[in-house]
Amino acid sequence: MKQLYPEIAPSDSGLLDVGDGNRMYWAVFGDPDGMPAVVLHGGPGSGHSVRSTRLFDPAAYRIIVFDQRGCGRSTPHASDPAIDLSVNTTAHLLGDLECLRQYLGVDRWLVFGVSWGCTLGLAYAMQNRDRVAALVLAGVTTTRRSEIDWLYRQLAPLFPEQWKRFRSGVPEHERDGDLVAAYYHLLKHPDPTICAKAAEDWHDWEAASISIDPNAKPSPKWSDATYRMARARIVTHYFHHNAWLEDGILLKQASSLNGIPGVMVQGRLDLEAPLVTAWELSQVWKDGELVVVNNAGHSPSDPGMSEAIIAATDRFARHD
């Protein structure tokens, strides 16, 4: 059984000016001469996790992490309600990724995405296929409208108590409508107390389905009100706008990935990103292997997920 690689300190880090008044935090771990790999975090708005670097052999990889616009250590921070999110879109994040690649002098890299990071990674690979040496995706999403509706409506029967609280968090006349839109507007409310409650209610609903373990606790970061506010604002901003992607476009154009080797690691019991999306992608992306972890959900910490991801990254590692 493969274990997480040891936690190591970054060899370099900084803030990169990517335009529109945004400075993006980045850090590099591992072998400076190793195979470059970039980690695309989930959320949107979750920020990078040091744990993600432990999914790569530091003796073989140059591991690059960064915080997407508005979250983590990037500035300005979306927890400030005065921050304009109009320059925080999928197209902006794709541009930032290329800006980072060029700044760090990377020609081609392995792209690793988790959850929302899969959507971003797929969009990046389709736009910049010559820059992608391989793709490793875990908890596959494409941010179709059906995937968003599943999360914020159709999943309700599995968690009735939590759903009741989530639904009760919006005005009564909006409870049978689009709850993503309702929370999006609540998080823009001028009353900071209303915004804070909306951010907390949003995260309480997400916490219900993130792991197959009913006693699992979300990341300690979720208890931080500043983190919750930024993440809730960014998630609802992206989902309310369908990530600025034509619905289903990433699956429709998945054949363009052929020639790029990759692995999709998917928990069979994943409630946040059901297996069907990864399976549909595997039917079109012939060079993408689907690895199903039978007793796992959406969390990369669920049983078997880390081992399967490490097996995938080991496969593409450069060992001189």
C-alpha positions in Angstrom: 0.0 0.0 0.0 1.4 3.4 -1.1 1.8 5.9 1.7 1.8 9.7 1.5 5.2 11.1 0.8 6.8 13.1 3.6 5.8 16.7 4.2 8.6 19.1 3.0 9.1 22.8 3.0 8.8 24.8 -0.2 12.1 25.6 -2.0 10.6 28.8 -3.4 7.4 30.9 -3.2 6.1 34.3 -4.0 3.3 36.5 -5.2 2.9 36.8 -9.0 1.2 39.9 -10.5 -1.4 38.4 -12.9 -3.2 41.7 -13.7 -6.5 43.3 -12.8 -4.9 44.2 -9.4 -4.5 40.5 -8.5 -1.4 38.9 -7.0 -1.3 35.1 -7.0 0.5 33.1 -4.3 2.6 30.2 -5.6 5.1 27.8 -4.0 7.4 25.1 -5.4 8.4 21.9 -3.6 10.6 18.9 -4.4 13.4 18.5 -7.0 14.0 21.7 -9.0 15.1 19.5 -11.9 12.2 17.0 -11.5 9.2 16.5 -13.7 7.1 19.7 -13.3 3.6 19.1 -11.9 1.0 21.8 -11.1 -1.8 21.3 -8.5 -5.2 22.8 -9.2 -7.1 23.0 -6.0 -10.9 22.6 -5.6 -13.7 24.8 -4.4 -13.6 27.0 -6.3 -11.9 29.1 -3.7 -10.5 26.4 -1.3 -6.9 27.4 -1.7 -4.0 25.1 -2.0 -3.3 22.3 0.5 0.2 21.2 1.6 -1.2 17.7 1.8 -1.6 17.7 -2.0 2.2 18.0 -2.3 2.5 14.7 -0.5 0.9 12.9 -3.4 4.1 13.4 -5.5 7.5 11.8 -5.1 9.6 14.9 -4.1 12.7 13.2 -5.5 11.1 13.0 -8.9 8.8 16.0 -9.2 9.0 19.8 -9.2 5.7 20.3 -7.4 4.0 23.6 -8.0 1.0 24.8 -6.0 -0.9 28.1 -6.1 -4.0 29.8 -4.8 -6.5 30.8 -7.4 -7.8 34.4 -7.5 -9.4 35.7 -4.3 -8.5 32.8 -1.9 -5.7 31.5 0.2 -2.7 33.8 0.2 -3.6 35.5 -3.1 -4.7 39.1 -3.0 -7.1 40.8 -2.9 -9.0 38.3 -0.8 -12.7 37.6 -1.6 -13.6 37.7 2.1 -13.8 41.4 1.7 -17.3 42.1 0.3 -16.0 45.2 -1.5 -13.8 43.1 -3.7 -15.1 42.9 -7.3 -15.3 39.4 -8.5 -16.0 40.3 -12.1 -12.3 39.7 -12.9 -12.4 36.2 -11.3 -13.7 33.8 -13.9 -12.6 30.6 -15.5 -11.0 32.4 -18.4 -9.0 34.5 -15.9 -7.8 31.4 -14.0 -6.7 29.8 -17.3 -4.7 32.9 -18.1 -3.2 32.9 -14.6 -2.1 29.3 -15.1 -0.3 30.2 -18.3 1.2 33.2 -16.7 2.6 31.0 -13.8 4.0 28.4 -16.3 5.9 31.0 -18.2 7.1 32.8 -15.0 8.5 29.5 -13.7 10.1 28.6 -17.0 8.1 25.4 -17.4 7.7 24.0 -20.9 5.3 21.1 -20.2 3.9 19.9 -16.9 1.7 17.3 -15.4 -1.6 18.8 -14.5 -3.3 17.5 -11.3 -6.8 18.6 -10.4 -9.1 17.8 -7.5 -12.9 18.4 -7.8 -13.3 21.9 -9.3 -9.6 21.6 -10.2 -10.6 18.8 -12.6 -12.9 21.2 -14.5 -10.1 23.8 -14.6 -7.5 21.2 -15.6 -9.7 19.8 -18.4 -10.4 23.3 -19.7 -6.7 24.1 -19.5 -5.6 20.9 -21.3 -8.1 21.5 -24.2 -6.8 25.1 -24.6 -3.1 24.3 -24.1 -2.6 20.7 -25.0 1.0 21.2 -26.1 1.8 22.3 -22.5 0.3 19.2 -20.8 2.5 16.1 -20.4 -0.2 14.2 -18.5 -3.4 14.7 -16.6 -4.3 13.2 -13.2 -7.8 14.0 -12.0 -9.5 13.1 -8.7 -13.2 13.5 -7.9 -13.9 14.4 -11.5 -16.2 17.3 -12.3 -17.0 19.3 -15.4 -19.3 21.8 -13.8 -22.3 21.1 -16.0 -25.6 22.5 -14.9 -26.8 19.0 -14.1 -23.8 18.6 -11.7 -24.6 21.8 -10.0 -28.3 20.9 -9.7 -27.4 17.6 -8.2 -25.4 19.2 -5.5 -27.9 21.9 -4.6 -31.2 20.1 -5.1 -31.2 16.5 -6.1 -28.9 15.3 -3.3 -31.4 16.5 -0.8 -33.2 13.2 -0.1 -30.0 11.7 1.2 -29.5 14.4 3.9 -33.0 15.6 4.8 -32.0 17.2 8.1 -29.1 19.1 6.6 -31.2 20.0 3.5 -33.9 21.5 5.7 -31.3 23.8 7.4 -29.7 24.7 4.0 -33.1 25.5 2.4 -34.2 27.5 5.5 -31.2 29.8 5.1 -32.8 31.6 2.2 -35.9 33.8 2.1 -39.1 31.6 2.1 -40.2 32.7 -1.4 -36.8 31.4 -2.9 -36.7 28.0 -1.2 -38.2 26.1 -4.1 -36.1 27.9 -6.7 -32.4 28.1 -7.5 -30.7 28.0 -4.2 -27.3 28.7 -5.7 -28.7 32.0 -7.0 -30.3 32.7 -3.6 -27.1 32.2 -1.7 -25.2 34.2 -4.4 -27.4 37.2 -3.6 -27.3 36.7 0.2 -23.5 36.8 0.0 -23.7 40.1 -1.7 -26.0 41.5 1.0 -24.9 44.8 2.6 -25.5 43.4 6.1 -22.3 41.5 7.2 -24.3 39.4 9.6 -26.5 38.1 6.8 -23.4 37.4 4.7 -21.6 35.5 7.5 -24.7 33.3 8.2 -25.0 32.5 4.5 -21.4 31.5 4.3 -21.8 29.2 7.3 -25.0 27.7 6.1 -23.4 27.0 2.7 -20.5 25.2 4.2 -22.7 23.2 6.6 -24.5 21.8 3.6 -21.3 20.9 1.7 -19.9 19.2 4.8 -22.8 16.7 4.8 -21.7 14.9 1.7 -17.9 15.4 1.4 -16.9 12.0 2.9 -18.5 8.5 3.2 -17.6 8.7 6.9 -20.6 10.3 8.6 -18.3 11.3 11.5 -15.7 12.9 9.2 -14.9 16.5 10.0 -14.3 19.0 7.3 -11.0 20.8 7.0 -10.1 22.9 10.0 -10.0 25.8 7.6 -13.8 25.6 7.4 -14.1 26.9 11.0 -12.4 30.1 10.0 -15.0 32.8 9.2 -12.7 34.6 6.8 -12.0 31.4 4.9 -15.7 30.5 4.7 -16.7 34.0 3.4 -14.1 34.0 0.6 -14.9 30.4 -0.4 -18.7 30.8 -0.3 -18.5 34.0 -2.3 -16.2 32.4 -5.0 -18.1 29.1 -5.2 -21.5 30.8 -5.6 -20.0 33.3 -8.1 -18.7 30.4 -10.3 -21.7 28.1 -10.0 -24.3 30.9 -10.5 -22.5 31.7 -13.8 -22.1 28.0 -14.7 -18.3 28.6 -14.6 -18.7 30.7 -17.9 -18.6 27.4 -19.8 -21.1 26.3 -22.5 -23.1 23.5 -20.8 -21.4 20.2 -21.3 -18.6 21.6 -23.5 -15.8 19.7 -21.7 -17.4 16.4 -22.4 -18.4 17.4 -25.9 -14.8 18.3 -26.7 -13.1 15.6 -24.7 -11.8 13.8 -27.8 -9.3 16.7 -28.1 -7.6 15.2 -25.1 -6.6 12.0 -27.0 -2.8 11.8 -27.2 -2.5 13.2 -23.6 -2.1 10.3 -21.2 -3.9 10.5 -17.9 -5.7 8.8 -15.0 -9.0 9.6 -13.4 -9.3 8.5 -9.7 -12.9 8.3 -8.7 -14.6 7.1 -5.5 -17.5 4.9 -6.3 -19.5 6.4 -3.4 -18.7 10.0 -4.3 -21.8 12.0 -3.7 -20.4 15.4 -4.6 -19.1 14.3 -8.0 -21.0 11.1 -8.9 -19.0 8.5 -10.9 -21.1 9.0 -14.1 -19.1 12.1 -15.1 -15.8 10.4 -14.9 -17.2 7.4 -16.7 -18.6 9.6 -19.5 -15.3 11.3 -19.9 -13.5 7.9 -20.1 -15.7 6.9 -23.0 -14.4 9.8 -25.1 -10.9 10.4 -23.7 -9.4 7.1 -24.8 -6.0 7.9 -23.3 -7.5 8.5 -19.9 -7.7 5.5 -17.6 -10.5 5.4 -15.1 -9.6 4.0 -11.7 -12.6 3.5 -9.4 -12.0 3.2 -5.7 -14.9 1.2 -4.4 -15.1 2.3 -0.7 -14.4 6.0 -1.2 -16.4 9.2 -1.6 -15.3 12.6 -2.7 -12.6 13.3 -0.2 -9.0 12.5 -1.3 -8.6 11.3 2.3 -11.2 8.6 2.0 -9.9 4.9 2.0 -7.9 4.1 -1.1 -8.0 7.5 -2.7 -4.5 8.7 -1.8 -3.0 5.4 -2.7 -4.6 5.4 -6.2 -3.6 9.0 -6.8 0.0 8.3 -5.8 0.1 5.2 -8.0 -0.9 7.6 -10.9 1.6 10.3 -10.1 4.3 7.6 -9.7 3.5 6.3 -13.2 4.3 9.7 -14.8 7.3 10.6 -12.6 10.7 11.3 -14.1 13.3 9.0 -12.6 16.8 9.8 -13.9 
